[in-house]
Amino acid sequence: MKISNNKHISFDKFVDIALYHKKTGYYMKKNPFGKDGDFITAPNISILFSEMLAIWCIAFWEHLGFPKRINIIELGAGNGEMMYQMIKVFERFNKFRESSNYFILEKSQFLKKIQKKKLNFHKITWLNSINKLKNGPNIFLANEFFDSLPVKQFIKKNNKWYEKSIKKNNINKFEFVNVITNIKNLEKKIKINLSKNQKIIEFSPLTYDYLNIISEKINTFQGGLLIVDYGYSKKKMRDSLQSIYKHNFNNVLDNFSKSDITYNLNFFLLKKIVKKLNLKVAGLTSQRNFLTKLGILDRAEILAKNLQFSKKADIYYRIKRLIDKNFMGELFKVMFVTGKNIKFKLGF
Ligand SMILES: C[S@@+](CC[C@H](N)C(=O)[O-])C[C@H]1O[C@@H](n2cnc3c(N)ncnc32)[C@H](O)[C@@H]1O
């Protein structure tokens, strides 16, 4: 990485290079999902997760009055598993299938290749930019997308704000340095008071940019954004940076470009941003509530009928990982963002 010794770069820039450098970035050269990777995501735990999201999309489309054209856009599609399973559900609903178009926004060329191979049975358009969507309504789906975007971290010490930055020291190791900053400049730019009653701020400029474009699309063509991600809803922000390497926590600055670096979304802040962008948060709940309300347990019962015990047990074990509060059930939240006039509430 081109960080000269004793010069510093901001933390989000560091993450951007670590994860998304064209040649050496973590997501640009490997498949991080599953046993041989570093972590596993919900669609790769159980197909029922994607099925529930597909049913939710169809119900939302119905609520919108069965529009003749509807765009389903997955943000950051990983190994393509979620889109694969969703399309299999959509195929069973003739009217929806005829009306729907599928899109993926994916930054990693490496993962894009995997997605194209897996999804070659269906027409899908890979977007380079959300701006390319020229009509709607649009349903944006973001499972573990926003937590993978570079984030800035600021800390307050003796009444002054510092931005957490990174430098390489004399023995070529990365270390954190605090660089004094004027937080008001950022606050003015986004027209949000981030610092009131906070000691730490985690803010992702890229998330803000994406929410901006998405809100434009939803305000112009209708639709919504469904975010499924880990995070918390309290107003007070905390240091939530984390790094995962081979299914274990790892020091954020170690195993550069070999480990994933993420953080917990602050849904309170996301709500604030979304409101500023003229949309509303129509629902925010735990993954457990969302999937249960959509009927994941009923669906499991149907699937498990007539199966031998070990297969039945496997279905329920996987669901447990998705909805149990000791696994993903509570830490993962689902947030539904849509136009102010929309009354759709399914799952919340
Ligand atoms: C943690 S993975 C989640 C993958 C998938 N949604 C799942 O649940 O299995 C994050 C995904 O977002 C993609 N990604 C990250 N930043 C992106 C960006 N700025 N634009 C598009 N895709 C991005 C990554 O390459 C990866 O596919």
The ligand as a Tripos MOL2 file, in Angstrom:
@<TRIPOS>MOLECULE
LIG
   27    29     1     0     0
SMALL
NO_CHARGES

@<TRIPOS>ATOM
      1 C1        -20.3110   -8.1870    3.3120 C.3       1 LIG1
      2 S1        -20.5490   -8.4560    1.6240 S.3       1 LIG1
      3 C2        -22.2750   -8.8950    1.5950 C.3       1 LIG1
      4 C3        -22.6240   -9.7170    0.3940 C.3       1 LIG1
      5 C4        -24.0890  -10.1700    0.2450 C.3       1 LIG1
      6 N1        -25.0140   -9.0700    0.3090 N.3       1 LIG1
      7 C5        -24.4530  -11.2140    1.2700 C.2       1 LIG1
      8 O1        -25.2460  -10.9230    2.1360 O.co2     1 LIG1
      9 O2        -23.9170  -12.3280    1.1950 O.co2     1 LIG1
     10 C6        -20.5110   -6.8190    0.9080 C.3       1 LIG1
     11 C7        -20.7110   -6.7920   -0.5870 C.3       1 LIG1
     12 O3        -20.7910   -5.4220   -1.0090 O.3       1 LIG1
     13 C8        -19.8880   -5.2030   -2.1060 C.3       1 LIG1
     14 N2        -19.5150   -3.7820   -2.0940 N.ar      1 LIG1
     15 C9        -18.7840   -3.1220   -1.1790 C.ar      1 LIG1
     16 N3        -18.6670   -1.8180   -1.4740 N.ar      1 LIG1
     17 C10       -19.3730   -1.6140   -2.5860 C.ar      1 LIG1
     18 C11       -19.6720   -0.4810   -3.3840 C.ar      1 LIG1
     19 N4        -19.2090    0.7220   -3.0810 N.pl3     1 LIG1
     20 N5        -20.4620   -0.6340   -4.4620 N.ar      1 LIG1
     21 C12       -20.9600   -1.8560   -4.7830 C.ar      1 LIG1
     22 N6        -20.7050   -2.9800   -4.0830 N.ar      1 LIG1
     23 C13       -19.9190   -2.8750   -2.9960 C.ar      1 LIG1
     24 C14       -18.7670   -6.1800   -1.7950 C.3       1 LIG1
     25 O4        -17.9140   -6.3930   -2.8810 O.3       1 LIG1
     26 C15       -19.5810   -7.4040   -1.3890 C.3       1 LIG1
     27 O5        -20.1250   -8.0480   -2.5150 O.3       1 LIG1
@<TRIPOS>BOND
     1     1     2 1
     2     2     3 1
     3     2    10 1
     4     3     4 1
     5     4     5 1
     6     5     6 1
     7     5     7 1
     8     7     8 2
     9     7     9 1
    10    10    11 1
    11    11    12 1
    12    11    26 1
    13    12    13 1
    14    13    14 1
    15    13    24 1
    16    14    15 ar
    17    14    23 ar
    18    15    16 ar
    19    16    17 ar
    20    17    18 ar
    21    17    23 ar
    22    18    19 1
    23    18    20 ar
    24    20    21 ar
    25    21    22 ar
    26    22    23 ar
    27    24    25 1
    28    24    26 1
    29    26    27 1
@<TRIPOS>SUBSTRUCTURE
     1 LIG1         1 GROUP 0 **** ****
